[in-house]
Amino acid sequence: MDDEKQAKKERLLDKSSQLNQDISNCEQIDSDLRRSLEAFTALDQEWMNGRNYYYNDPNIAQIQVEDVFQGSIAEELSLEIPERIRLMDHNIERTDNIISGINRQISNLQEYMQKLETQVAGIRTQINNLD
């Protein structure tokens, strides 16, 4: 192989090496994003379980029972529980938004890695054609 072809092959190998390093970095980021996705999904499930507890408990609907002395706690709970449910709904909405954003990032990253892999395959073809 003449010097010009050898120099081109070395440039292509360097480019391929750099692209493979970029792919490796993307795979690490993908892994990190997936761990974050799992954590936020678990958190979202915790919030939904907590909210469902309040929604499904028949006693919650009747915190204050008329003509029965319950002390001041029943009145306090009847005011506090709807606020707790509202906060849980808000947190579920926020975690759902974060989960959607992470999923979009993972999808975009997968597309980018596919483009890099296509470039590496093209470089391999060019190198093989030099031989």
C-alpha positions as CSV (number, residue, x, y, z in Angstrom):
1,M,0.0,0.0,0.0
2,D,1.4,3.4,-0.9
3,D,2.0,6.2,1.5
4,E,-1.1,8.1,0.5
5,K,-3.4,5.1,1.1
6,Q,-1.7,4.3,4.4
7,A,-2.1,7.9,5.6
8,K,-5.8,7.9,4.6
9,K,-6.2,4.5,6.3
10,E,-4.7,5.9,9.5
11,R,-6.9,8.9,9.4
12,L,-10.0,6.7,8.9
13,L,-8.8,4.4,11.8
14,D,-8.4,7.5,14.0
15,K,-11.9,8.7,13.1
16,S,-13.3,5.3,13.7
17,S,-11.6,5.1,17.1
18,Q,-13.0,8.5,18.1
19,L,-16.5,7.5,17.0
20,N,-16.3,4.3,18.9
21,Q,-15.2,6.3,22.0
22,D,-18.2,8.6,21.4
23,I,-20.5,5.5,21.2
24,S,-19.0,4.2,24.4
25,N,-19.6,7.5,26.2
26,C,-23.2,7.5,24.9
27,E,-23.7,4.0,26.2
28,Q,-22.6,5.1,29.6
29,I,-25.0,8.1,29.5
30,D,-27.8,5.7,28.3
31,S,-27.1,3.5,31.3
32,D,-27.1,6.5,33.7
33,L,-30.4,7.7,32.2
34,R,-32.0,4.3,32.6
35,R,-31.0,4.1,36.2
36,S,-32.5,7.6,36.7
37,L,-35.7,6.4,34.9
38,E,-36.0,3.4,37.2
39,A,-35.6,5.7,40.3
40,F,-38.2,8.2,39.1
41,T,-40.5,5.4,38.1
42,A,-40.3,3.8,41.6
43,L,-40.9,7.3,43.2
44,D,-43.9,7.8,40.9
45,Q,-45.3,4.4,42.0
46,E,-44.8,5.3,45.6
47,W,-46.8,8.5,45.2
48,M,-49.5,6.7,43.3
49,N,-49.7,4.0,46.0
50,G,-50.0,6.7,48.7
51,R,-52.7,8.5,46.8
52,N,-54.6,5.3,46.1
53,Y,-54.5,4.5,49.8
54,Y,-56.4,7.6,50.5
55,Y,-58.7,7.1,47.5
56,N,-59.5,3.5,48.4
57,D,-59.9,3.8,52.2
58,P,-63.6,4.0,53.0
59,N,-62.8,5.6,56.4
60,I,-61.2,8.6,54.7
61,A,-64.5,9.7,53.2
62,Q,-66.1,9.7,56.7
63,I,-63.4,11.3,58.8
64,Q,-66.0,13.4,60.6
65,V,-69.1,11.5,61.7
66,E,-72.0,13.6,62.7
67,D,-73.3,13.4,66.3
68,V,-70.2,11.5,67.5
69,F,-67.6,13.1,69.7
70,Q,-64.2,12.7,68.0
71,G,-62.2,15.5,69.4
72,S,-60.5,18.1,67.3
73,I,-58.3,15.6,65.4
74,A,-61.2,14.6,63.0
75,E,-61.7,18.2,62.0
76,E,-58.0,18.7,61.5
77,L,-57.7,15.5,59.4
78,S,-60.7,16.5,57.3
79,L,-58.8,19.6,56.4
80,E,-55.4,18.0,56.0
81,I,-56.1,15.0,53.9
82,P,-57.5,16.8,50.8
83,E,-54.3,18.9,50.9
84,R,-52.1,15.8,51.1
85,I,-54.0,14.2,48.2
86,R,-53.5,17.4,46.2
87,L,-49.8,17.4,46.9
88,M,-49.5,13.8,45.9
89,D,-51.3,14.5,42.6
90,H,-48.9,17.4,42.0
91,N,-45.9,15.2,42.7
92,I,-47.2,12.4,40.5
93,E,-47.7,15.0,37.7
94,R,-44.1,16.3,38.2
95,T,-42.5,12.8,38.2
96,D,-44.5,11.8,35.2
97,N,-43.1,14.9,33.4
98,I,-39.6,14.0,34.4
99,I,-40.1,10.4,33.3
100,S,-41.3,11.6,29.9
101,G,-38.3,13.8,29.6
102,I,-35.9,11.0,30.4
103,N,-37.6,8.7,27.9
104,R,-37.2,11.4,25.2
105,Q,-33.5,11.8,26.1
106,I,-33.0,8.0,25.9
107,S,-34.8,7.9,22.5
108,N,-32.7,10.8,21.2
109,L,-29.5,9.3,22.5
110,Q,-30.4,5.9,20.8
111,E,-30.9,7.7,17.5
112,Y,-27.6,9.5,17.8
113,M,-25.7,6.3,18.7
114,Q,-27.3,4.7,15.6
115,K,-26.0,7.5,13.4
116,L,-22.5,7.1,15.0
117,E,-22.6,3.3,14.4
118,T,-23.6,3.9,10.7
119,Q,-20.6,6.3,10.4
120,V,-18.3,3.6,11.8
121,A,-19.7,1.0,9.4
122,G,-19.1,3.5,6.5
123,I,-15.5,4.0,7.6
124,R,-14.9,0.3,7.8
125,T,-16.1,0.0,4.3
126,Q,-13.8,2.7,3.1
127,I,-10.9,1.0,4.9
128,N,-11.7,-2.3,3.3
129,N,-11.9,-0.7,-0.1
130,L,-8.3,0.7,0.4
131,D,-6.9,-2.8,0.7
